[in-house]
């Protein structure tokens, strides 16, 4: 029987004892319970079940329900015992993940520092005098120390991204509500998101693909990848950053540009104005709507619930705000969103520092509200504008972890992940990871596809292959390049008299396998692509050599009959690049041998028989 999950639990239990960080946890499950669940997972695998998260350990922020573990939101008096998992937890456990325990947090997810908890301040994974970041503090440190492989956090103002940035790990903050919030204690119901934390982007995407879906529907025009040369904006000014951190951010922008990304400075003043609305305006009233009645009742009883004074002050003030102020600020927010996103038009994403500083615990204790406010400089606006984001580590500055966040429009989750992958630098793993108990896992396809976004495979054999002249058309439609494939042995290929040159494919009983590539497009872009397809090209079903089917290119019968047969090459690129052996030596001095296909195409072009039009 497989013992992958059981072995992972045993390794984690030993690591927890070794690191001695009790402040990470609100509830840590017993070894007996953990081994029983891990054994059950291993048995499912041995029976042949496909569990994509087998052997992975999961930590869950304690404002998210786990059946049988008290949900406290870091407030002991608020505690209740859920009978079932939150939907996000249920999905991960069904895929083979084992919940190690419930993690500490800033009380009621109100804070970005990780210190506002009666269970103690969660300290930085490497430098215990510094904060962990919050409010998903315990979840982030559990991942950074290698105690778990993935962790659930929540994020309203940056509570998943800030601790990811300070702990040198990855945090995916998806488009609002594509991950269900059922079973999550609300902070600000309109802007709460469930996030995933992991040591690298590949693992985070794998888990997010399982956790998301079944809540907010994906649109039919969702983009599944960034273009090969995306356009990324970055802040023209960097408020709250030290000179060393600002210099490092500039270096990362330069590095991104060197990697083939078009970068351009952009004023983010409108984004910052919206960020200030979250706490300085009336939008904070949503925090009172979430737990204000409980807080008021506990205070009347003399606070036996263990309320944090800073959190109590924030929620109490939120309860004094007038309804008309809330309405006015939501209207102002709508205006700011419209104007800010208009400024972002033409860009695929916005790159920002994840956090502006890494404070000492003592600095937060001396000024808990002021430091916390600075921490949200580059995160507060994101959920208010219904944007998605991926926080990735890029190195160290002055002994602190430094990270950046790629922010995109709603439902551009695959785009921001694609760009973040070009930036990510995964830090050296702790011993638990280096031992092989945990490994990096590539996801392959974009995680929104696993989470319910509809994608249609499109097989191409010629000018739309990656790097070829028409590939940009599929990139502009948000197409994801899914790799090389081969057709079944039932097709023939001809060189068409078109500009630019491209092949035509048709069905034949005397066919052969053809080298091809597969892209995946969402439904609306594929329809747009088909509507603009010129003669003599057609789209229809093509069978691959593994028996699967996809949409593929064909040509009409007239063009097929007029084209030069090149089936024997089996590959359009080979046919256009290499002369046939029997043609070698058949040129006079000073002549270049193009081969029969190139000769045919050059002749066609010299005749001008096809006017250069789109996709021709």
C-alpha positions in Angstrom: 0.0 0.0 0.0 1.2 3.6 -0.7 2.6 5.3 2.4 3.2 8.8 0.9 0.7 10.7 3.1 1.7 8.8 6.2 5.4 9.4 5.7 4.7 13.1 5.1 2.7 13.4 8.4 5.5 11.7 10.4 8.1 14.0 8.9 6.0 17.1 9.7 5.4 16.0 13.3 9.1 15.7 13.9 9.7 19.1 12.2 7.1 20.8 14.4 8.8 19.6 17.5 12.2 20.7 16.2 11.2 24.3 15.2 9.3 24.9 18.5 7.0 27.6 17.2 3.8 27.1 19.2 2.4 30.6 18.2 1.8 29.3 14.7 -1.1 27.2 15.8 -4.5 27.7 17.4 -5.2 24.0 17.2 -2.7 21.3 16.2 -4.3 17.9 15.5 -3.1 14.9 17.4 -0.6 12.5 15.9 -3.3 9.7 16.2 -5.8 11.7 14.2 -3.3 12.8 11.5 -1.9 9.3 11.0 -5.4 7.9 10.7 -6.4 10.4 8.0 -3.1 9.9 6.2 -3.5 6.1 6.2 -7.0 6.5 4.7 -5.6 8.7 2.0 -2.9 6.2 1.2 -5.5 3.4 1.1 -7.5 5.4 -1.5 -4.5 5.8 -3.7 -3.7 2.1 -3.4 -7.3 1.4 -4.6 -6.5 3.3 -7.7 -8.1 6.7 -6.9 -6.5 9.7 -8.6 -5.8 12.2 -5.8 -3.7 15.1 -7.2 -2.8 16.4 -3.7 -1.8 13.0 -2.2 1.0 13.4 0.3 0.5 17.2 0.8 0.0 18.7 4.2 -2.4 21.6 4.6 -2.7 24.3 7.2 -5.9 26.2 7.5 -6.3 29.8 8.9 -8.6 29.6 11.9 -11.3 31.8 10.4 -12.0 29.0 7.9 -14.0 26.0 9.1 -12.4 22.5 9.5 -14.8 19.9 10.7 -14.1 19.0 14.3 -11.7 21.9 14.9 -13.0 24.9 16.8 -13.2 28.0 14.6 -12.1 31.0 16.7 -10.8 33.7 14.3 -8.2 34.1 17.1 -10.9 35.1 19.6 -11.5 32.3 22.1 -14.9 33.6 23.1 -16.1 33.5 19.5 -15.4 29.8 19.2 -17.8 27.4 17.6 -17.3 23.8 16.5 -18.2 23.3 12.7 -19.7 20.0 11.7 -18.4 20.2 8.1 -15.4 21.7 6.3 -15.6 25.0 4.5 -16.0 24.3 0.8 -12.3 25.3 0.1 -11.1 22.9 2.7 -13.4 20.1 1.5 -12.1 20.3 -2.0 -8.5 20.1 -0.9 -9.1 17.2 1.4 -11.1 15.4 -1.3 -8.0 15.6 -3.5 -5.8 14.0 -0.9 -4.5 16.8 1.3 -4.3 16.2 5.0 -5.1 19.1 7.4 -2.3 19.4 9.9 -4.0 22.0 12.0 -5.6 25.5 12.3 -3.3 28.5 12.3 -3.1 31.7 14.2 -4.1 35.0 12.7 -4.7 38.7 13.4 -8.0 38.5 15.2 -11.0 38.5 12.9 -8.5 38.8 10.0 -8.2 42.5 11.0 -4.6 43.4 10.5 -1.5 43.0 8.2 1.1 42.4 10.9 0.4 39.0 12.6 0.6 40.3 16.1 -3.1 40.9 17.1 -3.9 37.6 18.7 -4.3 36.3 22.3 -2.3 33.3 21.1 0.7 35.5 20.7 2.4 37.3 17.9 3.5 35.0 15.0 7.2 35.7 14.5 9.1 35.8 11.2 10.3 32.4 10.1 14.0 33.5 9.9 14.3 36.5 12.2 12.2 36.1 15.3 12.4 39.8 16.3 10.4 40.7 13.2 6.8 40.3 12.3 5.5 37.5 10.1 2.9 39.7 8.3 -0.8 39.1 8.6 -3.5 38.4 8.9 -2.7 34.9 7.5 0.4 34.8 9.8 0.5 31.2 11.0 -0.4 29.8 7.6 2.5 31.7 6.0 5.1 30.8 8.6 4.0 27.1 8.6 4.7 27.0 4.8 8.0 29.0 5.1 9.3 26.6 7.7 8.4 23.5 5.7 5.9 22.3 8.2 3.1 22.1 5.6 3.2 22.1 1.8 0.2 24.4 1.2 -1.9 26.7 3.5 -5.2 28.4 3.2 -5.3 32.1 4.0 -7.8 34.8 3.5 -7.2 38.2 2.0 -9.3 41.4 2.2 -6.6 44.1 2.3 -3.6 42.0 1.6 -3.8 39.4 4.4 -2.6 36.6 2.1 -0.1 38.6 0.0 1.7 40.5 2.8 2.8 37.4 4.8 3.7 35.6 1.6 6.0 38.5 0.7 7.6 38.8 4.1 8.1 35.0 4.4 9.6 34.5 0.9 6.8 32.3 -0.4 4.1 32.5 -3.0 0.6 33.7 -2.4 -2.2 33.5 -5.0 -5.1 36.0 -4.4 -7.7 35.0 -7.0 -10.4 37.0 -8.5 -13.1 37.6 -5.8 -15.3 34.6 -5.1 -13.9 32.1 -7.7 -13.0 30.3 -4.5 -16.1 29.8 -2.4 -16.3 31.7 0.9 -18.8 29.3 2.4 -17.6 28.3 5.9 -15.4 31.4 6.2 -15.9 34.0 9.0 -16.4 37.2 7.1 -14.1 40.2 7.5 -15.6 42.5 4.8 -18.0 40.3 3.0 -17.9 42.3 -0.3 -14.1 42.0 -0.6 -13.1 38.8 1.1 -11.1 36.2 -0.8 -9.7 32.8 0.1 -6.1 32.4 -0.9 -3.5 29.7 -1.2 0.1 29.9 0.2 2.9 27.6 -1.0 6.7 27.6 -1.4 6.6 27.9 -5.1 4.1 29.0 -7.8 3.8 25.5 -9.3 2.5 24.0 -6.1 0.3 27.0 -5.4 -1.3 26.7 -8.8 -1.9 23.0 -8.4 -3.7 23.6 -5.1 -5.7 26.6 -6.4 -6.9 24.6 -9.4 -8.4 22.1 -6.9 -9.7 24.7 -4.4 -11.4 27.1 -6.8 -14.5 26.6 -8.9 -18.2 26.0 -8.3 -18.8 29.5 -7.0 -18.4 32.5 -9.3 -18.6 31.5 -12.9 -15.8 32.1 -15.3 -16.6 34.2 -18.3 -16.5 32.7 -21.8 -13.8 35.1 -22.9 -11.3 34.5 -20.1 -7.6 34.7 -21.1 -5.6 31.6 -20.4 -2.1 33.0 -20.8 -0.1 36.2 -21.2 1.3 37.1 -24.6 4.9 36.1 -25.3 5.8 39.8 -24.9 3.4 41.2 -22.3 3.1 44.8 -21.3 3.4 45.5 -17.6 3.0 48.8 -15.8 4.8 49.6 -12.6 4.5 52.6 -10.1 6.2 55.8 -11.3 6.6 56.6 -7.6 7.2 54.2 -4.7 5.8 55.7 -1.5 6.7 54.2 1.9 9.7 52.2 0.5 13.2 52.7 1.8 15.9 53.6 -0.7 17.3 50.1 -0.6 13.9 48.5 -1.2 13.1 51.0 -3.9 16.4 50.1 -5.6 15.6 46.4 -5.4 12.2 46.9 -7.0 13.8 48.9 -9.8 16.2 46.1 -10.3 13.4 43.6 -10.6 11.7 45.8 -13.2 14.9 45.9 -15.2 15.2 42.1 -14.9 11.7 41.7 -16.1 12.4 43.9 -19.1 15.5 41.8 -19.9 13.3 38.8 -19.9 11.3 40.1 -22.8 8.5 42.0 -21.1 7.6 45.6 -22.1 7.6 47.7 -18.9 6.4 51.2 -18.4 5.9 53.5 -15.4 2.4 54.5 -14.5 1.0 56.9 -11.9 -0.9 54.8 -9.3 -2.4 57.7 -7.4 -5.9 56.5 -8.2 -5.1 53.1 -6.8 -3.7 54.6 -3.6 -6.7 56.8 -3.1 -8.9 53.7 -3.2 -6.6 51.9 -0.8 -7.1 54.6 1.8 -10.9 54.3 1.5 -10.8 50.8 3.0 -9.9 52.0 6.5 -9.9 55.8 6.4 -13.4 55.9 4.9 -16.7 54.3 5.6 -16.0 51.0 3.8 -14.7 49.6 7.1 -18.3 49.5 8.2 -18.4 46.0 6.7 -16.1 44.8 9.5 -18.7 45.9 12.0 -21.4 44.2 10.0 -19.4 41.0 10.1 -18.7 40.7 13.9 -19.7 44.0 15.5 -22.7 42.6 17.4 -20.4 39.9 19.0 -17.8 42.5 19.9 -20.3 44.8 21.5 -21.8 42.0 23.5 -18.4 40.8 24.7 -17.4 44.3 25.8 -20.6 44.7 27.8 -19.7 41.5 29.6 -16.2 42.8 30.5 -14.4 41.2 27.6 -14.2 37.6 28.7 -13.9 36.7 25.0 -10.2 37.7 24.7 -10.7 40.6 22.3 -7.6 42.3 21.1 -7.7 46.0 22.0 -6.5 47.3 18.6 -9.0 45.1 16.7 -11.8 46.1 19.1 -11.0 49.8 18.4 -11.2 49.3 14.7 -14.4 47.4 14.7 -16.0 49.7 17.3 -15.3 52.8 15.3 -16.7 51.0 12.2 -20.0 50.7 14.1 -20.4 54.5 14.4 -20.3 55.2 10.7 -23.4 56.5 9.0 -25.1 54.5 6.2 -25.1 57.5 3.9 -21.3 57.7 4.3 -20.9 54.1 3.3 -23.1 54.7 0.2 -21.1 57.8 -0.7 -17.8 55.9 -0.4 -19.0 52.9 -2.4 -20.0 55.4 -5.2 -16.5 57.1 -4.9 -14.9 53.7 -5.1 -16.8 52.9 -8.3 -15.5 56.1 -9.8 -12.0 55.4 -8.8 -12.1 51.9 -10.1 -13.4 53.0 -13.5 -10.7 55.7 -13.8 -7.8 53.6 -12.5 -8.6 50.7 -14.8 -8.9 53.0 -17.7 -5.3 54.1 -16.9 -4.3 50.5 -17.0 -5.8 50.0 -20.5 -3.3 48.4 -22.9 -1.3 46.7 -20.1 -1.5 43.0 -19.2 -0.7 43.6 -15.5 0.6 45.9 -12.9 3.8 45.1 -10.9 4.1 46.4 -7.4 6.2 45.7 -4.3 4.3 43.2 -2.1 5.1 45.0 1.1 6.8 48.4 1.6 8.8 47.4 4.7 9.4 44.6 7.2 8.9 46.0 10.8 10.2 44.7 14.1 7.7 43.4 16.6 8.7 46.3 18.8 7.9 48.8 16.1 4.4 47.4 15.7 3.9 47.4 19.4 4.8 51.1 19.6 2.5 52.1 16.7 0.1 49.3 15.9 -2.3 51.3 13.7 0.3 53.4 11.9 2.6 50.6 10.9 -0.3 48.4 9.8 -1.6 51.2 7.6 1.7 51.5 5.9 1.9 47.8 5.3 -1.2 47.9 3.0 0.0 50.6 0.7 0.3 48.3 -2.3 -2.4 45.7 -1.4 -5.5 47.5 -0.1 -6.8 48.5 -3.5 -6.7 45.1 -5.1 -9.9 43.5 -3.8 -11.8 46.8 -3.8 -11.2 46.9 -7.6 -12.0 43.1 -7.9 -8.5 42.4 -9.2 -6.5 39.2 -9.0 -2.9 39.0 -7.8 0.1 36.7 -7.4 2.8 37.5 -4.8 6.2 35.9 -5.5 9.6 36.1 -3.8 12.6 37.6 -5.7 15.4 37.6 -3.1 16.6 39.5 -0.1 17.3 43.1 0.8 19.1 44.1 4.0 18.5 40.6 5.4 14.8 40.8 4.7 12.8 38.8 2.2 11.7 40.9 -0.7 8.8 40.1 -3.0 6.8 41.6 -5.8 3.1 41.1 -6.7 1.7 40.9 -10.2 -1.8 42.4 -10.2 -4.4 41.9 -13.0 -8.0 42.6 -13.9 -10.7 40.3 -12.7 -10.5 36.8 -14.3 -7.0 37.5 -15.6 -5.8 34.9 -13.0 -4.0 32.8 -15.6 -2.3 35.9 -17.1 -0.9 37.2 -13.8 0.4 33.7 -12.9 2.0 33.4 -16.3 3.9 36.7 -15.8 4.7 35.9 -12.2 6.4 32.7 -13.4 8.9 34.8 -15.3 9.8 36.6 -12.1 9.7 33.9 -9.4 12.8 32.9 -7.5 12.2 30.1 -5.2 14.4 30.3 -2.0 16.5 27.3 -0.9 14.1 24.9 0.9 14.4 23.9 4.5 15.7 20.5 5.4 12.2 18.9 5.2 11.9 19.9 1.5 15.5 19.1 0.7 15.0 15.6 2.0 12.6 14.8 -0.8 9.5 14.5 1.4 8.2 17.4 -0.5 8.9 18.4 -4.1 8.1 21.0 -6.7 5.2 19.9 -8.9 4.6 21.4 -12.3 0.9 22.1 -13.1 1.1 22.1 -16.9 -2.1 23.9 -17.8 -3.3 27.2 -16.2 -5.1 26.6 -12.9 -8.4 28.3 -14.0 -8.9 25.4 -16.5 -8.8 22.9 -13.5 -11.2 25.3 -11.7 -13.9 25.3 -14.3 -12.9 27.8 -16.9 -14.0 26.4 -20.3 -11.1 25.8 -22.7 -11.2 24.4 -26.2 -8.0 22.7 -27.6 -6.9 24.0 -31.0 -4.4 22.0 -33.0 -2.2 23.9 -35.5 0.4 22.5 -37.9 1.8 25.6 -39.6 2.0 29.4 -39.3 0.2 29.4 -35.9 2.8 27.3 -34.2 4.7 28.9 -31.4 7.3 31.3 -32.8 5.8 31.4 -36.2 4.4 34.4 -38.0 0.7 34.0 -37.0 1.2 32.7 -33.4 0.6 36.3 -32.2 -3.0 36.0 -33.2 -3.6 33.2 -30.7 -1.6 35.0 -28.1 -3.7 38.2 -28.5 -6.8 36.0 -27.9 -5.4 34.8 -24.6 -4.4 31.4 -26.0 -2.3 29.0 -23.9 0.4 27.0 -25.7 -0.1 23.4 -24.5 2.9 21.8 -26.3 3.7 19.6 -29.3 1.3 16.8 -30.4 0.9 14.5 -33.4 -2.2 13.8 -35.5 -3.5 10.4 -36.1 -2.3 8.7 -39.4 -5.2 9.9 -41.4 -4.2 13.3 -42.8 -2.3 14.6 -45.8 -0.7 18.0 -46.1 -0.2 20.4 -49.0 1.6 23.8 -49.3 -0.9 26.4 -50.1 -0.5 29.4 -52.4 -1.0 32.0 -49.6 0.8 34.9 -48.0 2.2 34.3 -45.5 2.9 30.7 -46.5 1.0 28.0 -44.7 -0.1 24.4 -45.1 -3.4 22.9 -45.8 -4.5 19.6 -44.2 -7.2 17.3 -45.4 -8.5 13.8 -44.4 -7.3 10.8 -46.5 -7.2 7.1 -46.2 -3.6 7.3 -47.4 -2.7 9.8 -44.7 0.1 9.8 -42.1 0.9 11.4 -38.7 1.7 15.1 -38.8 3.7 17.1 -36.4 1.5 19.7 -34.7 1.1 21.8 -31.6 -1.9 22.4 -29.4 -3.2 25.7 -28.0 -6.1 26.1 -25.6 -8.5 29.0 -26.1 -11.6 29.9 -24.2 -14.9 29.7 -26.1 -15.6 33.3 -27.1 -12.0 34.0 -28.4 -12.2 30.7 -30.4 -15.5 31.9 -31.9 -13.9 35.2 -32.7 -11.0 33.5 -34.4 -13.3 31.3 -36.5 -15.4 34.3 -37.6 -12.3 36.0 -39.0 -10.9 32.9 -40.7 -10.2 33.6 -44.4 -10.5 31.2 -47.4 -9.4 28.6 -48.0 -9.0 27.7 -44.3 -11.6 25.8 -42.3 -11.8 24.6 -38.7 -13.1 21.2 -37.8 -12.5 18.2 -35.7 -9.0 16.5 -35.8 -8.0 13.2 -34.2 -4.7 13.0 -32.5 -2.5 9.9 -32.3 -3.5 9.3 -28.7 -7.2 9.0 -29.8 -8.3 12.3 -28.4 -9.9 15.0 -30.6 -9.5 18.7 -30.9 -10.5 21.6 -33.2 -8.0 21.8 -36.0 -7.2 23.5 -39.3 -8.2 22.1 -42.6 -8.5 23.5 -46.1 -11.2 23.4 -48.7 -11.1 20.8 -51.5 -10.2 23.3 -54.2 -7.1 24.5 -52.3 -6.1 21.0 -51.4 -6.1 20.0 -55.1 -4.1 23.0 -56.2 -1.5 22.8 -53.4 1.8 20.9 -53.6 1.7 17.7 -51.6 4.2 17.7 -48.8 2.8 14.9 -46.7 6.1 12.9 -46.8 7.8 15.5 -44.7 5.2 15.0 -41.9 6.1 18.5 -40.5 5.5 21.9 -42.0 8.6 23.4 -40.5 10.8 20.6 -41.9 9.1 21.0 -45.3 9.8 24.7 -45.5 13.3 24.6 -44.0 15.0 21.6 -45.6 15.6 20.6 -49.2 14.8 17.1 -50.2 18.0 14.9 -50.6 17.3 14.3 -54.2 17.3 18.0 -54.9 20.9 18.5 -53.6 23.3 19.5 -56.3 20.5 20.7 -58.7 21.5 24.3 -58.7 23.8 26.3 -60.8 26.7 28.3 -59.4 25.5 31.1 -57.2 22.0 29.7 -56.8 20.5 28.8 -53.4 18.6 25.6 -53.1 15.2 26.2 -51.5 13.8 22.8 -52.0 10.5 22.1 -53.8 8.2 23.6 -51.2 10.1 26.9 -51.0 10.4 27.0 -54.7 6.6 26.6 -55.0 6.0 29.3 -52.4 8.4 31.7 -53.9 6.9 31.3 -57.3 3.4 31.8 -55.9 4.5 35.0 -54.1 6.2 36.4 -57.2 2.9 35.9 -59.1 1.1 37.9 -56.5 -1.7 35.4 -56.6 -2.7 36.1 -53.0 -3.0 39.6 -51.6 -1.6 39.8 -48.0 -4.6 39.9 -45.8 -5.1 38.9 -42.1 -4.4 35.2 -41.5 -3.7 34.5 -45.2 
